[in-house]
Amino acid sequence: MNTSRQGLKRLSKKLHIFKGYHIDLEYAELKLQDAFQEYYKVKPNSNEWREEFQQSLVDALEKEGKAGNKSRDQIIAHMKREEAQTQAGQVSRAIR
């Protein structure tokens, strides 16, 4: 099957292989397994990291002081509405 060059570039970045097409299949599979192991090792921390990022984003928006960012609660409510809109858009595209 044909594989796009862009897909191969993305895969090589994920595997941290920058030698490109000079790698044999066994080495690539080994690196892919290592990448998956690393991913599953740090995956349990993802919710905590997401919360930390969102709190830092709320703090930054609060410091910015724009008219729409009057209080912390308004900023959080706005972020939740945006997330709901994104999910609704994804569902509608899947239905179409």
Backbone bond lengths (Angstrom), bond angles and torsions (degrees), N, CA, C in turn:
res aa  C-N    CA-C-N  psi(-1)  N-CA   C-N-CA  omega(-1)  CA-C   N-CA-C  phi
1 M - - - 1.440 - - 1.525 108.35 -
2 N 1.278 117.27 148.63 1.455 121.81 179.66 1.532 109.99 -74.47
3 T 1.315 115.42 143.45 1.457 121.52 176.87 1.517 107.52 -124.98
4 S 1.323 115.22 133.26 1.457 117.58 -177.79 1.527 110.31 -73.61
5 R 1.288 115.93 149.62 1.455 121.48 178.61 1.535 110.08 -64.46
6 Q 1.331 116.39 -36.42 1.465 120.48 179.15 1.532 110.28 -64.64
7 G 1.327 116.91 -39.90 1.463 120.57 177.31 1.511 112.05 -62.61
8 L 1.320 115.84 -39.95 1.459 119.69 177.42 1.529 111.89 -66.07
9 K 1.317 116.66 -38.10 1.462 120.00 178.26 1.526 110.75 -63.98
10 R 1.343 116.16 -43.95 1.467 120.01 178.63 1.521 111.19 -61.74
11 L 1.321 116.53 -42.97 1.451 120.85 179.48 1.520 111.48 -64.17
12 S 1.331 117.13 -40.89 1.464 119.48 179.55 1.530 111.05 -65.76
13 K 1.327 118.02 -33.70 1.461 120.52 176.66 1.525 110.56 -67.54
14 K 1.339 116.84 -41.74 1.465 120.40 179.15 1.514 111.48 -63.32
15 L 1.327 116.49 -36.45 1.456 121.17 -177.69 1.524 112.61 -88.18
16 H 1.325 116.78 -3.06 1.468 122.63 -177.44 1.522 111.09 57.55
17 I 1.311 115.70 41.12 1.465 121.96 175.93 1.524 106.72 -111.32
18 F 1.300 116.81 113.54 1.453 119.84 -176.37 1.516 112.11 -109.87
19 K 1.331 116.73 9.04 1.455 120.30 177.16 1.527 110.57 -87.69
20 G 1.294 116.72 -7.70 1.447 121.46 174.53 1.508 114.58 71.01
21 Y 1.315 116.04 -120.37 1.455 121.79 -168.98 1.524 113.37 -87.07
22 H 1.320 118.25 9.21 1.457 121.47 -178.42 1.532 111.68 -97.58
23 I 1.314 117.53 17.84 1.463 122.54 -177.30 1.524 108.59 -106.96
24 D 1.318 116.74 139.11 1.459 118.91 177.23 1.535 110.29 -83.97
25 L 1.303 116.42 165.18 1.459 122.88 -174.05 1.530 112.25 -62.68
26 E 1.324 117.64 -40.51 1.463 120.99 -177.88 1.531 111.07 -62.05
27 Y 1.331 116.15 -42.24 1.459 119.90 179.50 1.523 110.71 -66.27
28 A 1.312 116.90 -40.69 1.464 120.62 179.16 1.529 110.57 -63.68
29 E 1.336 117.54 -41.92 1.462 120.33 178.65 1.527 110.92 -65.37
30 L 1.325 116.78 -38.14 1.454 120.99 177.60 1.523 110.77 -62.73
31 K 1.316 116.78 -45.42 1.464 120.99 179.09 1.537 110.79 -64.92
32 L 1.323 117.30 -36.47 1.457 120.71 177.88 1.524 110.82 -65.00
33 Q 1.331 117.00 -42.02 1.463 120.43 176.55 1.521 111.24 -62.38
34 D 1.324 117.07 -40.70 1.464 120.94 177.58 1.527 110.92 -62.20
35 A 1.326 115.70 -41.40 1.462 119.95 179.64 1.528 110.67 -64.51
36 F 1.326 117.60 -42.15 1.461 120.17 178.51 1.528 111.02 -65.15
37 Q 1.330 117.23 -39.98 1.461 119.88 178.13 1.520 111.36 -62.27
38 E 1.312 116.47 -42.65 1.462 120.73 177.92 1.529 110.75 -63.79
39 Y 1.339 116.35 -41.24 1.460 121.15 179.04 1.525 110.83 -60.97
40 Y 1.323 116.74 -48.04 1.461 119.55 -177.93 1.526 112.20 -70.86
41 K 1.330 116.94 -20.95 1.456 120.48 177.11 1.534 110.86 -71.89
42 V 1.337 117.20 -39.64 1.465 120.52 -176.63 1.529 113.17 -96.15
43 K 1.318 117.58 -8.34 1.462 121.10 -177.31 1.532 113.77 -57.49
44 P 1.348 120.31 -39.69 1.463 118.97 179.75 1.530 113.93 -60.24
45 N 1.327 117.78 -22.34 1.468 121.19 179.51 1.518 113.06 -82.84
46 S 1.312 118.44 -5.91 1.462 120.75 -171.18 1.528 112.77 -62.68
47 N 1.330 118.11 -40.39 1.466 119.49 179.94 1.522 111.42 -64.40
48 E 1.314 116.22 -41.37 1.462 120.52 178.66 1.524 110.54 -63.51
49 W 1.338 116.47 -44.58 1.458 120.27 179.20 1.519 111.52 -63.67
50 R 1.345 117.32 -38.40 1.453 120.99 178.60 1.529 110.53 -62.99
51 E 1.334 116.24 -43.76 1.466 120.28 178.84 1.526 111.32 -62.54
52 E 1.343 117.03 -43.74 1.464 120.84 177.86 1.523 110.98 -60.43
53 F 1.323 116.94 -43.10 1.458 120.69 -179.97 1.517 110.81 -64.26
54 Q 1.338 116.35 -44.01 1.462 118.94 -178.67 1.528 111.09 -65.52
55 Q 1.336 117.54 -36.98 1.458 119.98 177.25 1.529 110.54 -65.54
56 S 1.336 117.13 -40.72 1.466 119.17 178.19 1.523 110.76 -66.13
57 L 1.342 116.59 -34.38 1.462 120.02 177.32 1.521 111.00 -67.06
58 V 1.322 117.39 -41.90 1.467 121.28 177.51 1.524 109.74 -62.79
59 D 1.325 117.47 -43.35 1.466 120.97 178.65 1.524 111.25 -60.43
60 A 1.339 116.37 -43.65 1.469 120.24 -179.32 1.524 111.03 -65.16
61 L 1.343 117.13 -41.59 1.457 119.76 179.19 1.520 111.07 -67.43
62 E 1.315 116.80 -34.65 1.461 120.59 178.85 1.533 110.61 -67.69
63 K 1.339 116.09 -39.71 1.467 120.20 178.05 1.522 111.51 -67.49
64 E 1.328 116.44 -32.72 1.460 121.15 -178.16 1.522 110.98 -60.00
65 G 1.328 116.59 -39.08 1.457 121.32 172.84 1.513 115.85 74.64
66 K 1.320 119.16 29.29 1.461 120.01 176.32 1.529 109.94 -72.30
67 A 1.311 116.15 164.08 1.464 121.10 -175.51 1.526 112.57 -61.45
68 G 1.325 118.50 -37.16 1.454 121.62 -178.51 1.517 113.41 -75.77
69 N 1.328 117.03 -13.54 1.462 121.76 -177.12 1.526 110.13 -105.50
70 K 1.318 116.31 59.46 1.457 119.35 -175.24 1.522 112.89 -73.65
71 S 1.315 116.90 -41.56 1.459 118.58 -178.14 1.526 110.09 -137.05
72 R 1.311 113.83 164.09 1.456 121.43 179.62 1.536 110.78 -61.24
73 D 1.315 116.83 -40.37 1.466 121.23 -179.44 1.533 111.77 -64.22
74 Q 1.327 116.85 -39.06 1.465 120.09 178.32 1.525 111.40 -65.02
75 I 1.316 116.10 -40.06 1.465 120.43 -179.75 1.521 109.67 -65.09
76 I 1.329 117.57 -44.98 1.464 121.62 -179.92 1.524 110.51 -64.11
77 A 1.334 117.30 -42.17 1.467 120.68 178.71 1.525 110.51 -62.65
78 H 1.336 117.02 -39.62 1.464 121.30 178.87 1.528 110.50 -64.57
79 M 1.322 116.76 -40.99 1.464 120.60 179.03 1.526 110.63 -64.44
80 K 1.326 117.41 -39.30 1.467 121.00 178.37 1.524 111.29 -66.11
81 R 1.338 117.05 -39.53 1.473 120.09 177.78 1.522 110.56 -63.85
82 E 1.338 116.58 -42.18 1.467 119.73 178.53 1.525 111.14 -62.15
83 E 1.326 117.42 -41.69 1.459 121.40 178.84 1.524 110.85 -63.13
84 A 1.353 116.82 -41.98 1.466 120.37 178.97 1.525 110.75 -64.55
85 Q 1.330 117.40 -39.30 1.459 120.97 178.10 1.527 111.10 -64.74
86 T 1.321 116.74 -40.21 1.464 120.87 178.68 1.525 110.64 -62.71
87 Q 1.328 116.35 -45.01 1.461 120.28 179.59 1.525 111.49 -65.24
88 A 1.335 117.11 -39.85 1.465 120.20 178.38 1.525 110.46 -63.77
89 G 1.324 117.51 -39.07 1.460 121.39 177.48 1.517 111.90 -64.44
90 Q 1.326 116.79 -40.37 1.464 120.18 178.98 1.522 110.59 -65.57
91 V 1.319 116.81 -40.98 1.462 120.61 179.26 1.519 110.42 -64.71
92 S 1.331 117.08 -43.45 1.471 119.82 -178.80 1.527 111.42 -65.66
93 R 1.346 117.00 -37.14 1.471 118.79 177.06 1.527 111.19 -67.46
94 A 1.336 116.28 -36.44 1.462 119.34 177.81 1.526 111.01 -65.70
95 I 1.320 117.10 -37.16 1.467 121.12 179.30 1.525 110.52 -66.99
96 R 1.344 115.59 -42.64 1.466 119.27 179.64 1.493 109.83 -64.47
